[in-house]
Amino acid sequence: MARLKRGSRGGGSRLAAIVILAPVFVLIAALGTRTGLWSHEIGYDLLAMRVGAGLAAFGAVAALMMLIYALRLRASPWLAAVVIAVSAATIGAYAWQVSRIMSGPPDDISTDVAEIPGFGALDARRGAAGSGETGGVDACPGAVPAMTQVAPASAVWALQESGFSLQGGVTVARVAGTHRGFWFGTVHDAVIRIRPGRTDVRVAARDGRPHGGEA
């Protein structure tokens, strides 16, 4: 009997290891992408959203087995509670991420869709990323122009306060910047176009893929 209990406890530990495998795997995928160890397509699309999602589903099965073990007094109820909480949080995070990507606006937003601001010198770095749909106020209620000629210093301040680093020179007509995400290193470019009586802003992901309305 003592041997059976020890074996059951060991099985609970193995189930717990399976449950935490998905979040640990996603963390490794994110850091590898962020540091340039592999591409965004490999780190995010393949490792995080496909392999990681499979591991999360496998972890949910392991969490259910852990619950059964706990109900039969073959595993610690506290460990079972932690395992179930981690599994639920992991599945919930995946569901939230998929829903925001599917329902979010395009990751190219401009306050002027009739005459969309260009990114200037950043266009060369963006490549073909600007060939997709550019959304406006219909996609993002906050995407409205400032009906005034903003001072360049104010535009610089606004970009820097939003976490963008300045790119290129500052002129009376244009200020541009780049923001790099923490986890997967997703790059967003922003440009503030200044004209008499109107200032427009455009923000777009450099990779041209959806990011749940992050722009």
Secondary structure, DSSP 8 states (H G I E B T S, - for coil): -HHHHHHHHHHHHHHHHHHHHHHHHHHHHHHHHHTTSS-HIIIIIIIIIIIHHHHHHHHHHHHHHHHHHHHTTSS-HHHHHHHHHHHHHHHHHHHHHHHHHHHS--SEEES-SSS----GGGHHHHTTGGGS--B-TTT-TT---BSS---HHHHHHHHHHTT-EE-S---SSEEEEEEE-SSS--EEEEEEEEETTEEEEEEEETT-S--SS--
